[in-house]
Amino acid sequence: MRRVRSGSADLPPRPADEPALLDRFGRTAVDLRVSLTERCNLRCTYCMPAEGLPVIPSDALMTADEIDRLVGLSAARLGVRKVRFTGGEPLLRADLVDIVRRCAAHDVELSLTTNAIGLANRAQALADAGLRRVNVSLDTVDPDVFAEVTRRPFLDRVLEGIAAAADAGLGVKVNAVLLRGVNDHLAADLLAWCLERGHELRFIEQMPLDPGHAWDGATMVTATETRALLGERFVLTPDEAPRDGAPAERYRVSTHDGEPLGTVGVIASITESFCADCTRTRLTAEGHVRSCLFSDDEVDLLGPLRAGADDDTLLDTWRRAMWAKPRDHGDDVDGIVHPSRGMSAIGG
């Protein structure tokens, strides 16, 4: 089960003079993911049960002021350079544009992970506020398959949101999860759709982050299989540019006649671990530091903040939490931890 710690005596010692978010394995976090809500208006089969998840009381969530303070501290004193707002679905926050505007003042690169439902009406305001990119979760452009995966007939709204984001000058990346026997046969179609519009597609291996714990590695569509599916229509050539901590292995895409078409990414979260190069730190919507997506350890920042803790105390707590970051997939030994909380509750 989830373990929320105070971030003090039970954590191992760390170098007292190290200002950055360093962990015991030499990794430094410069990429902050901030969850804004656990709520979502889709019910993707690999992410949430059909009935949804228990709602976190609104007074337990970070306010815009609290998010602004923690993002500002991370940028000014912890070396964070990138911030991505996640959920749940962050567009469900009525104050999202205000949050983006405040955080843009801290000189960090801002992006948003979203299902794009409702984005059509807010894309320009978000771009004007300082947002630079959206990462849209979209597993297929087939309306029937979309409804099967998400349990909602909202594909048109998603596509309208993507188009509006591009029109507003936002960079667009598309994140897709392949499900065996459901949408894996449509992988090349989705890539073709993205290439035609200039959006970079990244295929992500299904991870054990479903609250029902139904994930089975034996049925997961692996990165190797994904590349083979795409290779039936396209030629993939590894991109030689350094990943610089990015989770996706990028490939240049061309036709079999050699015509260049664009790029695609494959995120092999399970079978080709990139944990050794991880540069991420996370805040849940309740203001808990989560050093690893797969770990059940969380360290409370919001409680001390609301109790009047000064900046140095908050920063020390955050640094200690990251010093305890596990080596790989939620643990310091081989194997994969299945977190008790699902992705929508953690924030990607």
N, C-alpha and C positions, 0 to 999 in steps of 0.2 A: 504494500500500500504506500501511498504518498507520505513522505517524511518531510515535515516543515521544521527547519532548524533555526535557531537564533543567529547562527553564524559566528559563534565565539569559541567557547572552550572545547567543543567537540571536533573542531577542525584542526588539521595538522599545521605546524608552523610554516611560515613563508618568509622570504627575504624582506626585512623591515624597510629597506630603502628602495624597493622596486615599485614604481608608481603605476605600471601598466597592469593589465589583467592577465598575468602570467600564471600558467599551471605547472604542476610538478614534472610534466613531460616536455617542457620547453616551448609550449605553444602560447601565443599571445592573441587574445581576442580583440579584434578591431571592428567587428561586424555585429551590431546589436539588433536583435529581433524583439519587437515590443508587441505583445498581444493586447488588443483593445477590448475584446469581448469573446466569450465562448459561444455566443449565439450564432446561428447560421440559418439562412433561408433555403438551403438545400439539405438533403438527407442522403448524401453519397453512401453507397453500400459499404465501402471500405473505411468509412470515417465515422459515421453516426448511425445509431439505430433509427428505425422508421419513426418512432415516437419522439425522437430528439433526446437531449440530455437535461438533467436538472439545471435550472437557471441559477446562476450565482447572483445573490442579492446585489442591487446596484450600488449600495453603499460600501460593498466590499471591493469594488473595482477602482482602479486608479482614476482620478479625475484628470482633466486637461492640465491643471496646475501641477499636479504631482508627476505626470508624464513629462511635462516641460522641465521640471527641476531635475529629474533623474537623467533625461537625455542630455540636458545641458552639462551636468556633472560628468557624464561619461565622455562627452566630447572634449571638455576643457581639461580634464584631469586624468582620464583613463586611456586616452588615445583612440577612442572609437571614431571611425571615419565614415561608416555607413550605418544607416538605420532603416530597417524595414518594418512597417506596421503590418501585423498579421491578426488572425483570429482563430476560430470562428470567422465571421465575415465582418471586417472592419467598417464596411460601408453602412452597417447597422448603427454605428455611433453617429448621433446627430451632430456632435461637435467635431467630427473628423477634420473638416477643413480648418477649423481653429487650431486643432492639435498640429496639423501639418504646418500651418503658418508660424506657430510658435517655435516648433522644432527646427524649421528652416533657418531661423536666426542663429543657430548654433554651428553653422558652417559644416554640416554633414550632408552626405548624399542620401536623399530620401526616396524610398520606394514603398510599394504597397502590394501585398498579396491579397487577391480578391477573386470572387467568382464572377465579378463584373455585372451582377444583377443590380440595377440602379446606377451604374457608373455613367450611363449615357447622360444623366441629368447633372452629374457632379464633376465630370472629367475636367472641364475647363476651369472650374473654380479650384480644383485640386492642383492643377498645373500652375495657375496664377499664384497659389499659396506657396509653391516651392517644391511640389512633388515632381520627380524626374522620370519615374518608371513605374509600370504596373506589371506584376507577375500574375497572369490570369490562369486559374485552374480550369482546364477544359480537356476532357478525356476523349471527346469525339465531336464531329460536326454532323453526325447522323441524328436527326431529331428523335427517332424511336429508341436508339441506343442511349442517347443522352437521358431520356426520361427513365429508362431502365436503371441506369447507373445512379442518377441523382434523386430518383423518385419524384421528380418535378418536371413539368413540360415547359421549361423556361429557356430553351436554347436561343430563341429569337432575342430575348432580352440580353443574354450574354454576348451575342454577336453584335448587337447594337452598342453595348458598352465598350467592346473592343474597338469598334470603328470610331466611336466618340473619343476614346483615349488617343488613338492615332491622330485624329483631326486636331486634338488639343496640343499636339506636339510631344506627347508622352511616349517614351520608349515602351514597347510591348514585348513581353516574353510570355510564352504559353507553357504551362506545366501540365503534363498528362501522365496518368497512371494506367498501365495496360492490365486488364483483367482477363485471365485465360478463358476463352470461349465466349467472351462478352464483346470486347472491343479490340482485341489484339489483331484480328484480321483487317482492321481499319487503320492500323498504324501508318501505313504509307499514304493513305488518303489524307490523314490529318497533317502529315508533314507537307504534302503537296499544297494543301490549303494555306498553311503558314508561309511557305516559301513564296507563293503567289502574292502575298500581302506584305512580305518583308518582316514578318514576325519570327523571332527565334524560338523554336520549339525545344523543350527539354523533356525527355521521357524519364520518369522517376520509378525505380523499383518500388513495388508495394511494400510498405514497412509495417511492423507489428505495433501500430499505433491506433488500432481500433478499440474502442472501449469494451466491446464484447469479447475480445481476445479470440476471434475466430481466425486470425491470420495463420497461414500455413506456408512455410517456406517452400514446400514441395509443389505447391500450385502457383507460386509467384512466377510471373514472366520476368526472366532475368535480363540483365543488360546484354548478355551474349545472344539471347533469343531476339531481343529487340533489334540489335544490329542486323541479324540475319533477316528479320522481317522487312526491314527497310532496304536491305541489299537486294531484295527481289525486284525492286523498281529503280533504286538509285545506287550510285557508287559513293561510299563513305571513305574519306581519307582523313586520318588523324591530323588535327590542327596542332602545329608545333609550338604555338604561343604558350608561354607558361600559364598554369592554372591560377597561381597566386592565391591559393586557399579556396578557390571556387569549387563547389561540389560537382559541377558538370564536366565530364570529359567531352570536349568539343570536336566535331568532325566537319570538314568541308564536304558539301553535297554537290554532286554533279550527275549528269545523265550518263548513260553507258556510252554515249558518243563523246563524252568529255566536256559538255557544256556546263559551266559553273552555275549553280542555282542558289547557293547560300550556305548556311551552317545549321547544324542540329547538335543538341547536347544530350548526353546520356548520363543520368545520375544513378550510379550503381551503389546505392546506400548499403546494401546487404552483402552482395557477392564480391565487390571490389572496393573494400572499405577505404575511405579517404580520411578517416579519423585522425591519422597522424598529422594531417595538415589543417585541422579544423581551426577556424579563426572566429567562431561564433560564441556569443553570450546571449542569454534570453531573459526577458522579463515576462512573467505570466500576467494576465489581466488583473490579478490580485496583488501585483507588485512583488512577486517572489523571483529571486534569481534562480534560473535553471541552467546549470553549466553544460548539460548534455541533454539532447532531445530524448534519449532513451533512459536516462537516470530517473529514479523516483525521488531523489534528494532535491529539495527546494529550500532556499534561504530567504527569510522574510526581510524585505526592505521597507515595505509600506507601513508595517506596524511601528518600527522605530521612527520613520519619517513623521507619521502622524503624532507620535509621542514627543516630538520636538527635537529629535536627534540632529546634531549639526552635520555639515558636509563631510568633515573628516571621519566621523563615525560611520556614516553611510558608505563612504568610499572604502573604508577599511573592511566593512562587512562584505561588500561586493568583491573586493580582492581576495578575501579569505574563501569565499564561496567558489571562486574560479580556481584558486590554488588546489582545491579538492576535486577538480574535474576528473572524472574517470578516464582511463586510458582509451577505451574502445567500446562503443555500443552499450554504454551504461555501466561498465564494470572495469575492473583492473585485470581481469583474467579473460581468457578466450570464451566466447559465447555472446549471446544477444539477450539483453534484458527486455522483457515485455512490460512497459510502464503501465501502472494502474490507470493513468489518465490517458484519454485519447488525444489525437492531434488537435482537435478543435478546442479542447480545454487547455492544452499546453501553449498553443500558438507555434506556427512553423518557423 
